[in-house]
Amino acid sequence: MLAVATPQLARAEALLVVEADTGKVLQADNATMPWYPASLSKLMTAYVTLKAVKDGRVSLDTLLTVSPTASSQSPSKMGFRPGTQVTVDNALKMMLVKSANDMAVVLAEGIGGSIDGFAGEMNQTAQKLGMTQTSYVNPNGLPADGQITSARDMAILARAIIRDLPEYEYFVHIPSIRFGRRVTQNFNKRIGRYPGADGFKTGFICASGYNLVASATRDGKRLIAVVLGASSGRMRAIRAAQLLDRGFANNGLAWLRPSLGTVDNLVPIDSTPPNLREEMCGAKHKRPASDEDGEDTVASAGTSTNGDAGVSFFASGLQAAMPTKPADMLAQPAAASEPVVVYTGPTKTGAALIAAVDADTEKLQPVKRGKGKHTRVAGKKSDAADDAKGDAKSAAKSDNKPAAKPVRHANAKPDAAAAKPDKPAAAKPAGKPAAAKPAAKPKSADKPKADAKPAG
């Protein structure tokens, strides 16, 4: 059964908190509204890959080769040239911490033979897990017609990772990675700041806004929070912290709560996903938005989430006072941790690993050319510039390029003007980096629809 609904999405957000072990829903606002997943798609890429490892199809030491297709993906990416080899282990770490789109394609081609073949595995897995609102077209979440999910389905996937892959769950916990001398912090700003934070993944494209699947454990209780459509990278982290704070604070008041059932039983909304492109990446923005967004000021940082919307049940009088506001907590420096070393080539240890790190470091060094001019190897610009340029390009291109073999889901009718795939750019040889182009001005066709289409 589908719920006929026209949600109020002037300030669109989908929020959900569930217990990891039981799936019990603690809070749900627009939790079954179809949404563009962006890089949250990489959680399914990781799940399918790690299931292949667990089933013996490949190992973490299996070498995969960067193809021209992988190399041509829009940033954020590692930027390796075609022919570069990387292990499944290192590709997973780069994909989940840096949100590297090229590494997602490397894994897809290595496990599924092609992007289309792997997307088929992703969709089969989603159906087996009960993710009835989800369909995938690519492994990295770049804009594509038919790449759709919901907060409900992302919580189901997070629970499946915890339940089915406990021996590999550490991949979603890594606070930072080091490639050569370059350290990349996890875009999930809760890690190392929020007490008990232990995973998962962020995502962003202009149409979706800022997304986050987060988990935390306190006093033996683990909760999963999903935030879709936040206004900034900082706000999605604050929203998740607020949701988790409330869930933990009300853990002993179950007898006062109306029952919301389990996440699997939440009723889907028959609608098209909201398109937040104008709001996130419109002309009013002075700089391109990207997944690596930590500088935005948030006027409502200390306020609560939409506690009276949808089927939210939390009453302010029942909330325990927290010693530190989420906004203040997340503004603090992350707890010190040793970055996980990643590298190209076969699995290495000891002296061989040190040599590999040194070799990768050399690839990052500027090469002098002519009178004071220098360049770097392709793809080795700073993470912030890389991500801002790439996300702006992918969002702009998504409205102008046709999707290859779109996959549609019965319960989700994507707005074609809102989510069309990027046309891969040809891999560039080493040379002087091209100047960043401003984000394309949105067209009138890009605006989200005013009202959701009710079920027939």
C-alpha positions as CSV (number, residue, x, y, z in Angstrom):
1,M,0.0,0.0,0.0
2,L,1.2,3.5,-0.8
3,A,0.5,6.5,1.2
4,V,-1.1,9.4,-0.8
5,A,0.7,12.4,0.4
6,T,1.9,15.8,-0.6
7,P,4.6,16.7,1.9
8,Q,5.5,20.2,2.7
9,L,9.0,20.5,1.2
10,A,9.7,24.2,1.2
11,R,12.7,23.3,3.5
12,A,13.0,19.7,2.5
13,E,14.6,17.3,4.9
14,A,14.1,13.7,5.6
15,L,15.0,12.5,9.1
16,L,15.1,9.0,10.6
17,V,16.4,7.4,13.8
18,V,16.2,3.6,14.4
19,E,17.7,1.1,16.8
20,A,20.4,-0.8,15.0
21,D,19.7,-4.2,16.5
22,T,15.9,-4.3,16.4
23,G,15.1,-1.8,13.6
24,K,12.6,0.0,15.9
25,V,11.8,3.5,14.7
26,L,12.4,6.2,17.2
27,Q,11.8,9.2,14.9
28,A,10.7,9.6,11.3
29,D,10.0,12.8,9.3
30,N,9.6,12.3,5.5
31,A,11.4,9.0,6.0
32,T,9.8,7.3,3.0
33,M,10.0,10.3,0.7
34,P,12.0,9.3,-2.5
35,W,15.4,11.1,-2.5
36,Y,18.5,11.2,-4.6
37,P,21.1,9.3,-2.7
38,A,24.3,11.0,-4.0
39,S,27.4,9.4,-2.5
40,L,25.3,7.3,-0.1
41,S,25.2,5.0,-3.1
42,K,28.7,4.0,-2.2
43,L,27.4,2.2,0.9
44,M,25.7,-0.3,-1.4
45,T,28.9,-0.5,-3.5
46,A,30.8,-1.4,-0.4
47,Y,28.2,-3.9,0.7
48,V,28.1,-5.7,-2.6
49,T,32.0,-5.7,-2.8
50,L,32.4,-7.0,0.7
51,K,29.8,-9.7,0.2
52,A,31.9,-10.8,-2.8
53,V,34.9,-10.9,-0.5
54,K,33.1,-12.9,2.1
55,D,31.7,-15.3,-0.5
56,G,35.2,-15.9,-1.9
57,R,34.7,-14.3,-5.3
58,V,37.6,-11.9,-4.7
59,S,39.8,-11.1,-1.8
60,L,40.9,-7.8,-0.2
61,D,44.3,-8.3,-1.8
62,T,42.8,-8.7,-5.4
63,L,44.4,-6.2,-7.7
64,L,42.1,-4.1,-9.8
65,T,43.0,-1.8,-12.7
66,V,41.9,1.8,-13.2
67,S,40.1,2.0,-16.6
68,P,39.7,5.1,-18.8
69,T,36.1,5.1,-17.7
70,A,37.0,5.1,-14.0
71,S,39.7,7.7,-14.6
72,S,37.2,10.0,-16.3
73,Q,34.8,10.3,-13.4
74,S,34.0,13.7,-12.0
75,P,35.6,14.6,-8.6
76,S,35.8,13.9,-5.8
77,K,38.3,11.3,-6.9
78,M,41.9,10.0,-6.4
79,G,42.8,10.9,-10.0
80,F,44.9,7.9,-10.9
81,R,45.9,7.5,-14.5
82,P,44.4,4.5,-16.5
83,G,46.4,1.4,-16.0
84,T,47.2,2.1,-12.3
85,Q,46.5,-0.9,-10.1
86,V,45.0,-0.8,-6.6
87,T,43.8,-3.5,-4.3
88,V,40.2,-4.0,-3.3
89,D,41.2,-3.1,0.3
90,N,42.7,0.3,-0.7
91,A,40.0,1.1,-3.2
92,L,37.4,0.6,-0.5
93,K,39.2,2.9,1.9
94,M,39.7,5.6,-0.7
95,M,36.0,5.4,-1.8
96,L,34.5,5.5,1.7
97,V,36.8,8.2,3.3
98,K,37.5,10.5,0.3
99,S,34.2,9.5,-1.4
100,A,36.3,8.8,-4.5
101,N,34.1,8.4,-7.5
102,D,36.8,6.8,-9.6
103,M,37.5,4.1,-7.0
104,A,33.7,3.2,-7.0
105,V,33.9,2.5,-10.7
106,V,37.1,0.5,-10.2
107,L,35.3,-1.7,-7.7
108,A,32.2,-1.9,-9.9
109,E,34.2,-3.0,-13.0
110,G,36.3,-5.4,-11.0
111,I,33.4,-7.1,-9.2
112,G,30.6,-6.8,-11.8
113,G,32.5,-6.6,-15.0
114,S,31.0,-3.3,-16.0
115,I,29.1,-0.4,-14.4
116,D,25.8,-1.8,-15.8
117,G,26.6,-5.3,-14.6
118,F,27.5,-4.0,-11.1
119,A,24.4,-1.8,-11.0
120,G,22.3,-4.9,-11.6
121,E,24.0,-6.6,-8.6
122,M,23.3,-3.5,-6.5
123,N,19.6,-3.6,-7.5
124,Q,19.2,-7.3,-6.8
125,T,20.8,-6.8,-3.4
126,A,18.5,-3.9,-2.6
127,Q,15.5,-6.0,-3.4
128,K,16.8,-8.9,-1.2
129,L,17.3,-6.5,1.7
130,G,13.8,-5.1,1.4
131,M,14.9,-1.7,0.0
132,T,11.7,-1.3,-2.0
133,Q,12.2,2.4,-2.8
134,T,15.7,2.1,-4.1
135,S,17.2,1.8,-7.6
136,Y,20.7,2.2,-8.8
137,V,22.3,3.2,-12.1
138,N,25.9,3.7,-11.1
139,P,28.1,2.8,-8.1
140,N,29.1,6.3,-7.0
141,G,25.9,8.3,-6.9
142,L,26.7,10.9,-9.6
143,P,23.5,12.3,-11.0
144,A,21.6,9.8,-13.1
145,D,18.0,9.2,-14.0
146,G,16.7,6.4,-11.7
147,Q,19.3,6.7,-8.9
148,I,16.8,6.9,-6.1
149,T,16.5,5.9,-2.4
150,S,14.8,7.0,0.8
151,A,15.8,7.5,4.4
152,R,14.0,4.3,5.2
153,D,16.0,2.3,2.7
154,M,19.3,3.8,3.8
155,A,18.6,2.7,7.4
156,I,17.8,-0.8,6.2
157,L,21.2,-0.9,4.3
158,A,23.1,0.4,7.3
159,R,21.5,-2.3,9.5
160,A,22.5,-4.9,6.9
161,I,26.1,-3.8,6.9
162,I,26.2,-4.1,10.7
163,R,24.4,-7.5,10.7
164,D,25.9,-9.2,7.7
165,L,29.5,-7.9,7.6
166,P,30.7,-7.3,11.2
167,E,34.2,-8.4,10.3
168,Y,34.4,-5.7,7.6
169,E,32.5,-2.9,9.3
170,Y,35.7,-1.1,10.1
171,F,35.7,0.3,6.6
172,V,32.9,2.7,7.5
173,H,34.7,3.8,10.7
174,I,38.0,5.2,9.3
175,P,38.6,8.9,10.4
176,S,41.2,9.7,7.7
177,I,43.5,8.2,5.1
178,R,47.0,9.2,4.0
179,F,48.2,8.8,0.4
180,G,51.8,9.7,0.2
181,R,52.0,12.9,2.2
182,R,48.4,13.9,1.6
183,V,46.0,13.4,4.4
184,T,42.2,13.3,3.7
185,Q,39.8,13.6,6.6
186,N,36.5,11.7,6.5
187,F,33.7,14.0,5.3
188,N,31.6,12.6,8.2
189,K,32.5,15.3,10.7
190,R,31.0,13.4,13.6
191,I,33.8,10.9,13.6
192,G,36.3,11.9,16.3
193,R,33.9,14.7,17.7
194,Y,30.6,13.1,18.7
195,P,30.9,10.6,21.6
196,G,30.4,7.1,20.4
197,A,30.3,7.9,16.7
198,D,31.2,4.8,14.7
199,G,30.4,5.3,11.0
200,F,29.0,5.5,8.0
201,K,28.9,7.8,5.0
202,T,28.1,11.3,3.6
203,G,26.7,12.3,0.2
204,F,26.0,15.4,-1.8
205,I,24.8,16.5,-5.2
206,C,22.9,19.7,-5.9
207,A,19.6,18.0,-6.4
208,S,19.7,16.1,-3.1
209,G,21.3,18.5,-0.7
210,Y,23.6,17.3,2.0
211,N,23.0,13.6,3.1
212,L,24.4,11.6,5.9
213,V,24.0,8.1,7.3
214,A,25.4,8.0,10.9
215,S,25.6,5.6,13.8
216,A,26.7,5.9,17.4
217,T,26.9,3.6,20.4
218,R,26.3,4.6,24.0
219,D,25.9,2.3,27.0
220,G,25.6,-0.7,24.8
221,K,22.8,0.8,22.6
222,R,23.6,1.5,19.0
223,L,21.4,3.9,17.0
224,I,21.4,4.7,13.2
225,A,20.4,8.2,12.1
226,V,19.7,9.3,8.5
227,V,19.6,12.9,7.3
228,L,18.7,13.8,3.7
229,G,18.5,17.3,2.3
230,A,20.3,19.3,4.9
231,S,21.4,22.8,4.0
232,S,25.2,22.3,4.5
233,G,27.8,19.7,5.5
234,R,27.9,21.2,8.9
235,M,24.1,21.2,9.3
236,R,23.8,17.5,8.3
237,A,26.3,16.6,11.1
238,I,24.4,18.8,13.6
239,R,21.1,17.3,12.6
240,A,22.5,13.7,13.0
241,A,23.9,14.6,16.4
242,Q,20.6,16.1,17.6
243,L,18.7,13.0,16.4
244,L,21.1,10.7,18.2
245,D,21.1,12.8,21.4
246,R,17.3,12.5,21.5
247,G,17.3,8.8,20.8
248,F,19.8,8.1,23.6
249,A,18.2,10.5,26.0
250,N,14.7,8.9,25.6
251,N,16.0,5.4,25.7
252,G,14.4,4.8,29.1
253,L,11.1,6.3,28.3
254,A,9.8,3.7,25.9
255,W,6.5,3.2,27.8
256,L,5.6,6.9,27.1
257,R,6.1,6.7,23.3
258,P,3.6,5.9,20.6
259,S,4.7,2.8,18.7
260,L,6.1,3.6,15.2
261,G,6.9,0.0,14.4
262,T,10.1,-1.1,12.6
263,V,11.9,0.6,9.7
264,D,10.9,-2.2,7.3
265,N,7.2,-1.5,7.9
266,L,7.3,2.3,7.2
267,V,4.8,3.0,4.4
268,P,6.4,4.4,1.1
269,I,5.3,7.8,-0.2
270,D,4.4,7.8,-3.9
271,S,6.1,10.9,-5.2
272,T,9.0,12.2,-7.2
273,P,12.2,13.2,-5.2
274,P,12.5,16.9,-4.3
275,N,15.0,18.7,-6.5
276,L,17.1,21.1,-4.3
277,R,19.4,22.2,-7.1
278,E,18.4,25.9,-7.2
279,E,18.5,26.1,-3.4
280,M,21.9,24.3,-3.0
281,C,23.8,25.5,-6.2
282,G,21.8,28.4,-7.6
283,A,23.1,31.8,-8.5
284,K,22.9,33.1,-4.9
285,H,25.8,30.9,-3.9
286,K,29.2,32.7,-4.0
287,R,31.2,29.5,-4.3
288,P,30.4,26.0,-5.6
289,A,28.8,23.7,-3.1
290,S,30.5,20.4,-2.4
291,D,30.5,17.4,-0.1
292,E,33.5,18.8,1.7
293,D,31.6,21.7,3.3
294,G,32.6,22.7,6.8
295,E,32.8,26.5,6.7
296,D,29.1,27.4,6.5
297,T,27.6,29.2,9.5
298,V,24.3,27.8,10.7
299,A,21.9,30.2,12.3
300,S,19.7,27.4,13.6
301,A,22.6,25.2,14.8
302,G,21.4,25.1,18.4
303,T,17.7,24.5,17.6
304,S,15.9,21.2,17.4
305,T,14.9,19.3,14.3
306,N,11.3,19.2,13.1
307,G,10.1,17.4,16.2
308,D,6.4,18.2,15.4
309,A,6.4,17.1,11.8
310,G,5.5,13.8,10.2
311,V,5.4,11.1,12.9
312,S,8.0,12.5,15.2
313,F,7.3,11.7,18.8
314,F,9.9,13.5,20.9
315,A,8.5,16.1,23.4
316,S,10.9,18.8,24.6
317,G,9.9,18.3,28.2
318,L,11.2,14.7,28.1
319,Q,14.6,15.5,26.7
320,A,17.6,15.2,29.0
321,A,19.9,18.2,28.9
322,M,23.1,17.5,27.1
323,P,26.4,19.0,28.5
324,T,27.4,20.3,25.1
325,K,25.3,21.5,22.2
326,P,25.9,19.5,18.9
327,A,27.0,22.7,17.1
328,D,29.6,23.4,19.8
329,M,30.7,19.8,19.9
330,L,31.2,19.5,16.1
331,A,33.0,22.8,16.0
332,Q,35.8,21.3,18.1
333,P,38.9,19.7,16.5
334,A,38.5,16.0,15.8
335,A,40.2,13.7,18.3
336,A,43.8,12.8,17.3
337,S,44.1,9.7,15.3
338,E,46.7,8.1,13.0
339,P,45.6,8.2,9.3
340,V,45.2,4.8,7.6
341,V,47.9,4.5,4.9
342,V,46.6,3.8,1.4
343,Y,48.7,3.2,-1.7
344,T,48.8,1.9,-5.2
345,G,50.0,-1.5,-6.4
346,P,49.9,-4.9,-4.6
347,T,49.5,-5.5,-0.9
348,K,52.7,-4.5,0.9
349,T,54.1,-4.7,4.4
350,G,57.2,-3.5,6.2
351,A,59.9,-2.0,4.1
352,A,58.0,-2.6,0.9
353,L,55.1,-0.5,2.3
354,I,57.4,2.3,3.2
355,A,58.9,2.2,-0.3
356,A,55.4,2.3,-1.8
357,V,54.4,5.3,0.3
358,D,57.6,7.1,-0.7
359,A,56.8,6.3,-4.4
360,D,53.3,7.7,-4.1
361,T,54.7,10.8,-2.3
362,E,56.9,11.5,-5.3
363,K,53.8,11.4,-7.6
364,L,52.4,14.3,-5.6
365,Q,55.5,16.5,-5.8
366,P,55.3,19.5,-8.1
367,V,57.4,19.2,-11.3
368,K,59.1,22.4,-12.4
369,R,58.6,23.4,-16.0
370,G,60.1,26.5,-17.6
371,K,60.3,29.8,-15.7
372,G,58.9,29.1,-12.4
373,K,55.9,27.1,-13.8
374,H,55.0,23.8,-12.3
375,T,52.3,21.2,-12.5
376,R,51.2,18.0,-10.6
377,V,50.2,14.7,-11.8
378,A,46.5,14.5,-13.0
379,G,44.0,14.5,-10.1
380,K,46.4,15.6,-7.4
381,K,45.0,19.0,-6.6
382,S,43.8,19.9,-3.2
383,D,40.8,18.0,-2.0
384,A,38.7,21.1,-1.4
385,A,39.3,22.5,-4.9
386,D,38.9,19.1,-6.4
387,D,35.5,18.5,-4.7
388,A,34.1,21.9,-5.2
389,K,34.9,21.9,-9.0
390,G,33.7,18.4,-9.5
391,D,30.4,18.6,-7.6
392,A,29.5,21.9,-9.3
393,K,30.3,20.3,-12.7
394,S,28.4,17.1,-12.0
395,A,25.3,19.0,-10.8
396,A,25.3,21.3,-13.8
397,K,25.9,18.5,-16.3
398,S,23.2,16.3,-14.7
399,D,20.5,18.4,-16.3
400,N,21.9,18.4,-19.8
401,K,23.2,14.8,-20.5
402,P,20.9,11.8,-21.2
403,A,21.1,8.8,-18.9
404,A,22.5,5.5,-20.2
405,K,20.0,2.7,-19.7
406,P,18.1,4.4,-16.9
407,V,16.6,2.1,-14.2
408,R,13.3,3.2,-12.8
409,H,11.5,2.0,-9.7
410,A,7.8,1.5,-9.5
411,N,7.5,3.7,-6.5
412,A,9.8,6.5,-7.6
413,K,9.4,8.6,-10.7
414,P,12.5,10.8,-10.9
415,D,12.3,14.3,-12.3
416,A,14.2,13.9,-15.6
417,A,15.3,17.5,-15.5
418,A,16.7,17.0,-12.0
419,A,18.8,13.9,-12.3
420,K,20.5,13.1,-15.6
421,P,24.0,11.6,-15.6
422,D,27.3,13.4,-16.2
423,K,29.1,12.9,-19.4
424,P,32.5,11.5,-18.4
425,A,35.3,13.9,-19.3
426,A,38.3,12.5,-21.1
427,A,41.2,11.6,-18.9
428,K,43.8,14.4,-19.0
429,P,47.5,13.7,-19.1
430,A,49.9,15.3,-16.6
431,G,50.1,19.0,-17.3
432,K,49.1,22.4,-16.1
433,P,45.7,22.1,-14.3
434,A,42.9,23.8,-16.1
435,A,41.3,26.8,-14.4
436,A,38.2,25.9,-12.5
437,K,35.0,26.9,-14.4
438,P,32.1,28.5,-12.5
439,A,29.0,26.3,-12.0
440,A,26.6,26.4,-14.8
441,K,23.6,28.7,-14.3
442,P,20.5,26.6,-13.6
443,K,17.8,26.6,-16.2
444,S,14.2,27.0,-15.5
445,A,13.6,23.3,-16.2
446,D,15.8,22.5,-13.2
447,K,13.4,23.9,-10.7
448,P,11.7,21.3,-8.4
449,K,8.1,20.6,-8.9
450,A,5.8,22.5,-6.5
451,D,3.7,19.5,-5.5
452,A,4.4,15.8,-5.2
453,K,2.2,13.7,-7.5
454,P,-0.2,11.6,-5.5
455,A,-0.8,8.0,-6.0
456,G,-3.4,7.0,-8.6
